[in-house]
């Protein structure tokens, strides 16, 4: 939680906007009778009976340091809907940004798998050498800034068992 809170105290960076994303569903209901209008000394009256017209999903985006909000209304709340919202966020709303810092909850659809479900792999390819260089530089900077260590899982003992056929027999 402290890591998330620290993100909110970062200074504004136009090349790296902070965007909070959440979703909710909204029940769509209609009146079945015309409400009785308000009169002097009496509030309007609404019948308790209503007609249910299904639900809609709201993806709510908020960039607090930019003073920007956007709500995308969808029929459903699926991984593909989520992926499309992210694509719009990157391609339309913050197309100028080099990186978008996304703060969201741990809902099951909030994963890279949602992007693979929604878009063909070609959409995520790197088209030229300069973009490759830029992507590698960003990755390298992040890994070095966080002093990311290697988590070696394959030990010498494991190698001697798995690769036994490569060792000379004495």
Beta strands, then each sheet from edge to edge (+ up, - down):
strand 1: 18-31
strand 2: 50-63
strand 3: 68-74
strand 4: 101-103
sheet 1: 3+ 2- 1+ 4+
end
